[in-house]
Structures are given as structure tokens and as C-alpha cells.
């Protein structure tokens, strides 16, 4: 019984470490966070005008959808936003 408990504990710790690593590996870089902050500042009035009812990622999608209406400063900040690669599909879908 002791071996089973130890093995379960070791497996749980290994799985938890894997989850922690995968979450950390997908965290945005400092450059990305800085670019997002620049977009928020440059696009503040555009966001209020075109995307006031949106929150979080929806704001960026809304800004992209209204790109032809945005101020030049907002367009410039959006252009500097690094493109993030889409997350890999779960292993069972590859």
C-alpha cells in the first residue's frame, strides 16, 4: 500500500510539473506585453468609439475589424503588435 501511495504522489507531482511548464511556456513575453500596452494607450479613443462594449481579447478583434476607421497612431501601434502563433492542438487531435 505504501508503494502505491508513493507512486501516486510521484505521478501527481510529475503531472503538475508538466502543467506548470506548459502554462509557463505559453506565457506572453515582455515584448508582447509592452506592445499590448502600447496598443491600449494609442487606441484608447478608438476603443471607446468603436469597441466600447467589448472586453479582453474581444477589444483587439474589434479593433482589427474596424482597422480602416482607426486613428493613424492606433494603426501604427497595431502594426507593431507581434503575431502570436496559434496554440498547438491537443495531442489527441494531431
N, CA, C and O atoms as CSV, one atom per row, in Angstrom:
chain,resi,resn,atom,element,x,y,z
A,1,UNK,N,N,0.821,-1.187,0.000
A,1,UNK,CA,C,0.000,0.000,0.000
A,1,UNK,C,C,0.867,1.255,0.000
A,1,UNK,O,O,0.533,2.240,-0.658
A,2,UNK,N,N,1.972,1.226,0.730
A,2,UNK,CA,C,2.848,2.387,0.764
A,2,UNK,C,C,3.425,2.683,-0.614
A,2,UNK,O,O,3.505,3.845,-1.015
A,3,UNK,N,N,3.827,1.654,-1.339
A,3,UNK,CA,C,4.398,1.860,-2.669
A,3,UNK,C,C,3.367,2.500,-3.581
A,3,UNK,O,O,3.695,3.409,-4.343
A,4,UNK,N,N,2.122,2.037,-3.513
A,4,UNK,CA,C,1.054,2.586,-4.347
A,4,UNK,C,C,0.857,4.076,-4.042
A,4,UNK,O,O,0.712,4.875,-4.967
A,5,UNK,N,N,0.850,4.459,-2.766
A,5,UNK,CA,C,0.676,5.863,-2.379
A,5,UNK,C,C,1.843,6.705,-2.874
A,5,UNK,O,O,1.644,7.808,-3.384
A,6,UNK,N,N,3.059,6.188,-2.726
A,6,UNK,CA,C,4.238,6.918,-3.183
A,6,UNK,C,C,4.215,7.083,-4.698
A,6,UNK,O,O,4.525,8.154,-5.220
A,7,UNK,N,N,3.843,6.012,-5.400
A,7,UNK,CA,C,3.784,6.075,-6.858
A,7,UNK,C,C,2.726,7.075,-7.310
A,7,UNK,O,O,2.952,7.817,-8.266
A,8,UNK,N,N,1.597,7.108,-6.655
A,8,UNK,CA,C,0.539,8.064,-6.997
A,8,UNK,C,C,1.003,9.489,-6.739
A,8,UNK,O,O,0.749,10.387,-7.542
A,9,UNK,N,N,1.679,9.690,-5.625
A,9,UNK,CA,C,2.193,11.016,-5.291
A,9,UNK,C,C,3.231,11.457,-6.316
A,9,UNK,O,O,3.207,12.604,-6.762
A,10,UNK,N,N,4.134,10.571,-6.691
A,10,UNK,CA,C,5.162,10.900,-7.681
A,10,UNK,C,C,4.532,11.210,-9.038
A,10,UNK,O,O,4.948,12.151,-9.713
A,11,UNK,N,N,3.540,10.431,-9.436
A,11,UNK,CA,C,2.860,10.670,-10.708
A,11,UNK,C,C,2.127,12.005,-10.681
A,11,UNK,O,O,2.167,12.754,-11.657
A,12,UNK,N,N,1.459,12.306,-9.574
A,12,UNK,CA,C,0.752,13.578,-9.454
A,12,UNK,C,C,1.719,14.745,-9.532
A,12,UNK,O,O,1.429,15.741,-10.194
A,13,UNK,N,N,2.862,14.641,-8.868
A,13,UNK,CA,C,3.864,15.711,-8.896
A,13,UNK,C,C,4.414,15.895,-10.298
A,13,UNK,O,O,4.629,17.026,-10.735
A,14,UNK,N,N,4.644,14.802,-11.009
A,14,UNK,CA,C,5.155,14.874,-12.381
A,14,UNK,C,C,4.132,15.534,-13.292
A,14,UNK,O,O,4.489,16.378,-14.114
A,15,UNK,N,N,2.872,15.161,-13.156
A,15,UNK,CA,C,1.827,15.756,-13.986
A,15,UNK,C,C,1.680,17.239,-13.688
A,15,UNK,O,O,1.513,18.044,-14.605
A,16,UNK,N,N,1.741,17.605,-12.417
A,16,UNK,CA,C,1.622,19.001,-12.025
A,16,UNK,C,C,2.788,19.810,-12.571
A,16,UNK,O,O,2.594,20.935,-13.031
A,17,UNK,N,N,3.975,19.266,-12.528
A,17,UNK,CA,C,5.140,19.957,-13.077
A,17,UNK,C,C,4.985,20.148,-14.575
A,17,UNK,O,O,5.364,21.194,-15.102
A,18,UNK,N,N,4.442,19.172,-15.266
A,18,UNK,CA,C,4.209,19.295,-16.710
A,18,UNK,C,C,3.203,20.373,-17.020
A,18,UNK,O,O,3.383,21.128,-17.975
A,19,UNK,N,N,2.148,20.461,-16.237
A,19,UNK,CA,C,1.143,21.510,-16.441
A,19,UNK,C,C,1.773,22.861,-16.177
A,19,UNK,O,O,1.568,23.802,-16.943
A,20,UNK,N,N,2.532,22.967,-15.106
A,20,UNK,CA,C,3.182,24.222,-14.779
A,20,UNK,C,C,4.121,24.659,-15.896
A,20,UNK,O,O,4.152,25.837,-16.252
A,21,UNK,N,N,4.885,23.723,-16.449
A,21,UNK,CA,C,5.811,24.056,-17.527
A,21,UNK,C,C,5.067,24.503,-18.771
A,21,UNK,O,O,5.455,25.488,-19.400
A,22,UNK,N,N,4.002,23.795,-19.140
A,22,UNK,CA,C,3.293,24.153,-20.360
A,22,UNK,C,C,2.606,25.502,-20.228
A,22,UNK,O,O,2.550,26.251,-21.203
A,23,UNK,N,N,2.087,25.834,-19.066
A,23,UNK,CA,C,1.475,27.140,-18.865
A,23,UNK,C,C,2.538,28.218,-18.936
A,23,UNK,O,O,2.326,29.260,-19.556
A,24,UNK,N,N,3.680,27.979,-18.307
A,24,UNK,CA,C,4.758,28.958,-18.310
A,24,UNK,C,C,5.309,29.153,-19.727
A,24,UNK,O,O,5.639,30.275,-20.111
A,25,UNK,N,N,5.408,28.086,-20.492
A,25,UNK,CA,C,5.964,28.176,-21.833
A,25,UNK,C,C,5.070,29.000,-22.754
A,25,UNK,O,O,5.557,29.547,-23.743
A,26,UNK,N,N,3.781,29.103,-22.457
A,26,UNK,CA,C,2.865,29.839,-23.304
A,26,UNK,C,C,2.618,31.257,-22.801
A,26,UNK,O,O,1.832,31.988,-23.404
A,27,UNK,N,N,3.260,31.658,-21.727
A,27,UNK,CA,C,3.062,32.995,-21.191
A,27,UNK,C,C,3.609,34.031,-22.158
A,27,UNK,O,O,4.644,33.805,-22.784
A,28,UNK,N,N,2.925,35.168,-22.290
A,28,UNK,CA,C,3.392,36.205,-23.210
A,28,UNK,C,C,4.747,36.758,-22.784
A,28,UNK,O,O,5.040,36.857,-21.592
A,29,UNK,N,N,5.562,37.113,-23.759
A,29,UNK,CA,C,6.868,37.683,-23.467
A,29,UNK,C,C,6.711,39.131,-23.021
A,29,UNK,O,O,5.642,39.724,-23.167
A,30,UNK,N,N,7.768,39.682,-22.484
A,30,UNK,CA,C,7.764,41.087,-22.080
A,30,UNK,C,C,7.544,42.009,-23.262
A,30,UNK,O,O,6.869,43.031,-23.136
A,31,UNK,N,N,8.109,41.658,-24.414
A,31,UNK,CA,C,7.921,42.458,-25.625
A,31,UNK,C,C,6.453,42.472,-26.035
A,31,UNK,O,O,5.917,43.511,-26.419
A,32,UNK,N,N,5.815,41.324,-25.952
A,32,UNK,CA,C,4.412,41.237,-26.327
A,32,UNK,C,C,3.559,42.068,-25.375
A,32,UNK,O,O,2.681,42.813,-25.811
A,33,UNK,N,N,3.816,41.942,-24.084
A,33,UNK,CA,C,3.050,42.725,-23.103
A,33,UNK,C,C,3.246,44.217,-23.322
A,33,UNK,O,O,2.296,44.990,-23.201
A,34,UNK,N,N,4.470,44.631,-23.643
A,34,UNK,CA,C,4.747,46.053,-23.906
A,34,UNK,C,C,3.996,46.522,-25.146
A,34,UNK,O,O,3.461,47.630,-25.164
A,35,UNK,N,N,3.953,45.695,-26.175
A,35,UNK,CA,C,3.240,46.054,-27.408
A,35,UNK,C,C,1.740,46.154,-27.147
A,35,UNK,O,O,1.079,47.047,-27.678
A,36,UNK,N,N,1.201,45.255,-26.343
A,36,UNK,CA,C,-0.217,45.309,-25.996
A,36,UNK,C,C,-0.519,46.590,-25.224
A,36,UNK,O,O,-1.533,47.242,-25.473
A,37,UNK,N,N,0.352,46.950,-24.294
A,37,UNK,CA,C,0.164,48.182,-23.519
A,37,UNK,C,C,0.221,49.401,-24.443
A,37,UNK,O,O,-0.553,50.344,-24.272
A,38,UNK,N,N,1.125,49.386,-25.410
A,38,UNK,CA,C,1.217,50.494,-26.373
A,38,UNK,C,C,-0.070,50.612,-27.189
A,38,UNK,O,O,-0.540,51.718,-27.456
A,39,UNK,N,N,-0.638,49.472,-27.584
A,39,UNK,CA,C,-1.905,49.484,-28.328
A,39,UNK,C,C,-3.006,50.052,-27.448
A,39,UNK,O,O,-3.808,50.866,-27.905
A,40,UNK,N,N,-3.052,49.633,-26.197
A,40,UNK,CA,C,-4.094,50.145,-25.296
A,40,UNK,C,C,-4.015,51.661,-25.176
A,40,UNK,O,O,-5.043,52.338,-25.189
A,41,UNK,N,N,-2.809,52.196,-25.060
A,41,UNK,CA,C,-2.648,53.639,-24.922
A,41,UNK,C,C,-2.969,54.363,-26.223
A,41,UNK,O,O,-3.703,55.352,-26.221
A,42,UNK,N,N,-2.424,53.876,-27.329
A,42,UNK,CA,C,-2.606,54.543,-28.617
A,42,UNK,C,C,-4.035,54.433,-29.127
A,42,UNK,O,O,-4.507,55.307,-29.855
A,43,UNK,N,N,-4.717,53.372,-28.752
A,43,UNK,CA,C,-6.057,53.103,-29.282
A,43,UNK,C,C,-7.164,53.413,-28.287
A,43,UNK,O,O,-8.308,53.008,-28.494
A,44,UNK,N,N,-6.851,54.114,-27.227
A,44,UNK,CA,C,-7.851,54.374,-26.188
A,44,UNK,C,C,-9.109,55.038,-26.755
A,44,UNK,O,O,-10.217,54.563,-26.506
A,45,UNK,N,N,-8.958,56.119,-27.507
A,45,UNK,CA,C,-10.147,56.809,-28.039
A,45,UNK,C,C,-10.845,55.958,-29.103
A,45,UNK,O,O,-12.072,55.970,-29.201
A,46,UNK,N,N,-10.058,55.213,-29.908
A,46,UNK,CA,C,-10.656,54.326,-30.915
A,46,UNK,C,C,-11.465,53.220,-30.247
A,46,UNK,O,O,-12.548,52.860,-30.709
A,47,UNK,N,N,-10.927,52.690,-29.161
A,47,UNK,CA,C,-11.618,51.633,-28.425
A,47,UNK,C,C,-12.933,52.150,-27.867
A,47,UNK,O,O,-13.962,51.481,-27.954
A,48,UNK,N,N,-12.890,53.348,-27.294
A,48,UNK,CA,C,-14.116,53.932,-26.743
A,48,UNK,C,C,-15.145,54.191,-27.839
A,48,UNK,O,O,-16.345,54.032,-27.618
A,49,UNK,N,N,-14.678,54.589,-29.015
A,49,UNK,CA,C,-15.590,54.914,-30.097
A,49,UNK,C,C,-16.173,53.677,-30.780
A,49,UNK,O,O,-17.377,53.623,-31.035
A,50,UNK,N,N,-15.333,52.683,-31.078
A,50,UNK,CA,C,-15.775,51.539,-31.890
A,50,UNK,C,C,-16.007,50.248,-31.118
A,50,UNK,O,O,-16.736,49.370,-31.580
A,51,UNK,N,N,-15.387,50.126,-29.937
A,51,UNK,CA,C,-15.398,48.824,-29.249
A,51,UNK,C,C,-15.744,48.946,-27.770
A,51,UNK,O,O,-15.289,48.139,-26.959
A,52,UNK,N,N,-16.539,49.939,-27.416
A,52,UNK,CA,C,-16.839,50.204,-26.009
A,52,UNK,C,C,-17.523,49.034,-25.308
A,52,UNK,O,O,-17.391,48.874,-24.095
A,53,UNK,N,N,-18.239,48.232,-26.050
A,53,UNK,CA,C,-18.968,47.120,-25.437
A,53,UNK,C,C,-18.156,45.831,-25.358
A,53,UNK,O,O,-18.684,44.790,-24.967
A,54,UNK,N,N,-16.870,45.891,-25.727
A,54,UNK,CA,C,-16.016,44.700,-25.751
A,54,UNK,C,C,-15.061,44.697,-24.562
A,54,UNK,O,O,-14.771,45.742,-23.979
A,55,UNK,N,N,-14.575,43.503,-24.212
A,55,UNK,CA,C,-13.593,43.352,-23.139
A,55,UNK,C,C,-12.548,42.329,-23.533
A,55,UNK,O,O,-12.810,41.441,-24.344
A,56,UNK,N,N,-11.361,42.456,-22.956
A,56,UNK,CA,C,-10.291,41.483,-23.163
A,56,UNK,C,C,-9.901,41.345,-24.622
A,56,UNK,O,O,-9.713,42.338,-25.325
A,57,UNK,N,N,-9.782,40.105,-25.070
A,57,UNK,CA,C,-9.370,39.822,-26.448
A,57,UNK,C,C,-10.364,40.348,-27.475
A,57,UNK,O,O,-10.001,40.636,-28.616
A,58,UNK,N,N,-11.624,40.472,-27.057
A,58,UNK,CA,C,-12.642,40.976,-27.977
A,58,UNK,C,C,-12.314,42.394,-28.448
A,58,UNK,O,O,-12.661,42.777,-29.565
A,59,UNK,N,N,-11.644,43.171,-27.592
A,59,UNK,CA,C,-11.270,44.542,-27.965
A,59,UNK,C,C,-10.317,44.498,-29.153
A,59,UNK,O,O,-10.493,45.240,-30.119
A,60,UNK,N,N,-9.313,43.637,-29.087
A,60,UNK,CA,C,-8.330,43.557,-30.174
A,60,UNK,C,C,-8.977,43.050,-31.457
A,60,UNK,O,O,-8.651,43.524,-32.545
A,61,UNK,N,N,-9.889,42.090,-31.336
A,61,UNK,CA,C,-10.598,41.602,-32.518
A,61,UNK,C,C,-11.451,42.720,-33.117
A,61,UNK,O,O,-11.511,42.871,-34.337
A,62,UNK,N,N,-12.095,43.487,-32.275
A,62,UNK,CA,C,-12.919,44.601,-32.732
A,62,UNK,C,C,-12.058,45.656,-33.423
A,62,UNK,O,O,-12.436,46.183,-34.469
A,63,UNK,N,N,-10.910,45.962,-32.843
A,63,UNK,CA,C,-10.013,46.941,-33.470
A,63,UNK,C,C,-9.570,46.449,-34.848
A,63,UNK,O,O,-9.514,47.224,-35.803
A,64,UNK,N,N,-9.258,45.168,-34.943
A,64,UNK,CA,C,-8.873,44.610,-36.248
A,64,UNK,C,C,-10.019,44.718,-37.252
A,64,UNK,O,O,-9.797,45.029,-38.422
A,65,UNK,N,N,-11.232,44.461,-36.797
A,65,UNK,CA,C,-12.400,44.528,-37.679
A,65,UNK,C,C,-12.673,45.957,-38.153
A,65,UNK,O,O,-13.233,46.164,-39.230
A,66,UNK,N,N,-12.278,46.926,-37.353
A,66,UNK,CA,C,-12.510,48.328,-37.685
A,66,UNK,C,C,-11.222,49.029,-38.111
A,66,UNK,O,O,-11.115,50.250,-37.993
A,67,UNK,N,N,-10.258,48.276,-38.599
A,67,UNK,CA,C,-8.934,48.831,-38.892
A,67,UNK,C,C,-8.969,50.013,-39.857
A,67,UNK,O,O,-8.134,50.912,-39.760
A,68,UNK,N,N,-9.915,50.022,-40.776
A,68,UNK,CA,C,-9.987,51.125,-41.740
A,68,UNK,C,C,-10.470,52.431,-41.103
A,68,UNK,O,O,-10.299,53.498,-41.692
A,69,UNK,N,N,-11.067,52.364,-39.919
A,69,UNK,CA,C,-11.597,53.548,-39.242
A,69,UNK,C,C,-10.663,54.084,-38.156
A,69,UNK,O,O,-10.901,55.170,-37.627
A,70,UNK,N,N,-9.613,53.346,-37.816
A,70,UNK,CA,C,-8.763,53.695,-36.679
A,70,UNK,C,C,-7.877,54.900,-36.960
A,70,UNK,O,O,-7.539,55.192,-38.107
A,71,UNK,N,N,-7.509,55.594,-35.885
A,71,UNK,CA,C,-6.560,56.706,-35.997
A,71,UNK,C,C,-5.206,56.164,-36.446
A,71,UNK,O,O,-4.919,54.978,-36.278
A,72,UNK,N,N,-4.390,57.021,-37.007
A,72,UNK,CA,C,-3.091,56.579,-37.504
A,72,UNK,C,C,-2.201,56.050,-36.368
A,72,UNK,O,O,-1.486,55.065,-36.551
A,73,UNK,N,N,-2.243,56.695,-35.211
A,73,UNK,CA,C,-1.448,56.223,-34.072
A,73,UNK,C,C,-1.848,54.823,-33.633
A,73,UNK,O,O,-0.997,54.005,-33.284
A,74,UNK,N,N,-3.139,54.555,-33.651
A,74,UNK,CA,C,-3.640,53.231,-33.293
A,74,UNK,C,C,-3.210,52.204,-34.345
A,74,UNK,O,O,-2.776,51.103,-34.004
A,75,UNK,N,N,-3.332,52.567,-35.617
A,75,UNK,CA,C,-2.908,51.660,-36.691
A,75,UNK,C,C,-1.424,51.322,-36.553
A,75,UNK,O,O,-1.025,50.168,-36.707
A,76,UNK,N,N,-0.609,52.344,-36.260
A,76,UNK,CA,C,0.839,52.113,-36.105
A,76,UNK,C,C,1.128,51.170,-34.944
A,76,UNK,O,O,1.958,50.269,-35.064
A,77,UNK,N,N,0.448,51.377,-33.827
A,77,UNK,CA,C,0.655,50.510,-32.654
A,77,UNK,C,C,0.192,49.084,-32.952
A,77,UNK,O,O,0.847,48.121,-32.554
A,78,UNK,N,N,-0.922,48.950,-33.643
A,78,UNK,CA,C,-1.422,47.612,-34.008
A,78,UNK,C,C,-0.441,46.901,-34.941
A,78,UNK,O,O,-0.262,45.686,-34.849
A,79,UNK,N,N,0.185,47.650,-35.830
A,79,UNK,CA,C,1.135,47.053,-36.777
A,79,UNK,C,C,2.380,46.526,-36.060
A,79,UNK,O,O,3.022,45.593,-36.542
A,80,UNK,N,N,2.718,47.108,-34.928
A,80,UNK,CA,C,3.903,46.680,-34.173
A,80,UNK,C,C,3.609,45.508,-33.242
A,80,UNK,O,O,4.524,44.946,-32.641
A,81,UNK,N,N,2.353,45.144,-33.124
A,81,UNK,CA,C,1.977,44.032,-32.251
A,81,UNK,C,C,2.503,42.742,-32.854
A,81,UNK,O,O,2.139,42.410,-33.982
A,82,UNK,N,N,3.352,41.997,-32.140
A,82,UNK,CA,C,3.871,40.731,-32.682
A,82,UNK,C,C,2.739,39.743,-32.921
A,82,UNK,O,O,1.787,39.669,-32.143
A,83,UNK,N,N,2.852,39.002,-33.982
A,83,UNK,CA,C,1.857,37.970,-34.277
A,83,UNK,C,C,2.156,36.755,-33.423
A,83,UNK,O,O,3.268,36.228,-33.444
A,84,UNK,N,N,1.167,36.315,-32.675
A,84,UNK,CA,C,1.339,35.126,-31.844
A,84,UNK,C,C,0.935,33.912,-32.651
A,84,UNK,O,O,-0.074,33.917,-33.356
A,85,UNK,N,N,1.737,32.877,-32.534
A,85,UNK,CA,C,1.397,31.623,-33.196
A,85,UNK,C,C,0.236,30.976,-32.481
A,85,UNK,O,O,0.160,31.022,-31.254
A,86,UNK,N,N,-0.678,30.369,-33.235
A,86,UNK,CA,C,-1.792,29.673,-32.575
A,86,UNK,C,C,-1.271,28.506,-31.758
A,86,UNK,O,O,-0.264,27.886,-32.098
A,87,UNK,N,N,-1.963,28.227,-30.697
A,87,UNK,CA,C,-1.575,27.107,-29.831
A,87,UNK,C,C,-1.698,25.795,-30.598
A,87,UNK,O,O,-2.584,25.628,-31.437
A,88,UNK,N,N,-0.808,24.885,-30.299
A,88,UNK,CA,C,-0.845,23.570,-30.950
A,88,UNK,C,C,-2.108,22.838,-30.506
A,88,UNK,O,O,-2.531,22.978,-29.358
A,89,UNK,N,N,-2.709,22.068,-31.389
A,89,UNK,CA,C,-3.892,21.306,-30.993
A,89,UNK,C,C,-3.526,20.245,-29.959
A,89,UNK,O,O,-2.375,19.812,-29.897
A,90,UNK,N,N,-4.490,19.828,-29.153
A,90,UNK,CA,C,-4.212,18.787,-28.168
A,90,UNK,C,C,-3.673,17.532,-28.853
A,90,UNK,O,O,-3.998,17.278,-30.013
A,91,UNK,N,N,-2.851,16.742,-28.149
A,91,UNK,CA,C,-2.218,15.560,-28.750
A,91,UNK,C,C,-3.191,14.591,-29.418
A,91,UNK,O,O,-2.835,13.955,-30.410
A,92,UNK,N,N,-4.400,14.467,-28.900
A,92,UNK,CA,C,-5.333,13.507,-29.491
A,92,UNK,C,C,-5.909,13.985,-30.813
A,92,UNK,O,O,-6.588,13.214,-31.491
A,93,UNK,N,N,-5.660,15.247,-31.211
A,93,UNK,CA,C,-6.185,15.775,-32.468
A,93,UNK,C,C,-5.104,15.913,-33.532
A,93,UNK,O,O,-5.397,16.372,-34.637
A,94,UNK,N,N,-3.879,15.537,-33.240
A,94,UNK,CA,C,-2.791,15.674,-34.219
A,94,UNK,C,C,-2.714,14.498,-35.130
A,94,UNK,O,O,-1.855,14.455,-36.011
